[in-house]
């Protein structure tokens, strides 16, 4: 089998939780040798975050950790010990990239600031992922996903017009931050390969949110040029005709309709609508309740997601099912494209994981190993640095690893 595109790249991974590990996962899954440095006895806090395989809160069964750390090697290291710092500096000599997502003061406080590490390895790319960046008045502030989402400006336009702003579900900003960090790191890596000089990449999750093309760009430009603050959407106005999320027999569907598609809904519903409800360019608002009560909901509630989608496709109305996890695992399109991959972990067992981000024969993606056990590769990595098995046992006794 052909080498993967990053097979010759070595990465030191000092990340934890989500944003940093997702960044390094993208490299590991495309062939990079990623050495994950974890705290002895505890490891990455993501090991204690669910969901857990078999609903067993075991540190080797966290679904989140298992997904974020495929193809990596794990070592334990006490960075608060002088010997731990010495070991890390030895590893820095051998790697191309170091990624960390500690608070901004941590690495300099350990004597591991970029200037110090660059003296050891002038080609080193060091990527730092933090809430607000390495500089500025907010640099040391703590934050959470809702705080970043709100401060980045997107939350003000998310939610109902007459209610409080809300954030999108999940850890959107963590994954966006990890993706942005991976892209910036790869650009810097290519630059170092060309000019022989490394760089320090400063990723701010707040700035990732602000710079996201997901609504933010047009909204920021609207304010810059027109002094206009984008409001939250008046959903009641949109509900003059089917537009949005609607319940059906076995779940929900998302329909991008509207009164301008009234003629198309005649095909969807199999009945005349134009004359009674006002034509393509106007909807008779006085008859809205009658339409929803007598026609729309009786029709949609007796049909499955698949039946509603197929009817809308025949009528050329944009519609899609609102899928849950079971739906996605059984989605024929994703199965056809071999998106899902089965991974067998020595403790958690076999499970189906999300697969590659893109299909490309010349740049193969594959799972070479499951997420590592805590400290699984201590002997392998430290003997590679010249330490004997006896040395490694002494390091354990000294609580260095």
Secondary structure, 3 states (H helix, E strand, C coil): CCCCCCCCCEEEEECCCCHHHHHHHHHHCCCCEEEEEECCCCCCHHHHCCCEHHHCCCCCCEHHHHHHCCCEEEEECCCCCHHHHHHHHHHHHHCCEEEECCCHHHHHHCCCCHHHHHHHCCCCEEEEEECCCCCCCCCCCCCCHHHHHHHCCCHHHCCCCCCCCCCCCCCHHHHHHHHHHHHHHHHHHHHHHHHCCCEEEEEEHHHHHHHCCCCHHHHHHHHHHHCCCCCCCCHHHHCCCCCEEEEECCEEEEEECCHHHHHHHHHHHCCCCHHHHCCCCCCCHHHHHHHHHHHHHHHHHCCCHHHHHHHHHHCCCEEEECCCHHHHHCCHHHHHCCCCEEEEECCCEEEEECCCCCCCCCCCCCCCCCCCCCCCCHHHHHHHCCCCHHHHHHHHHCCCC
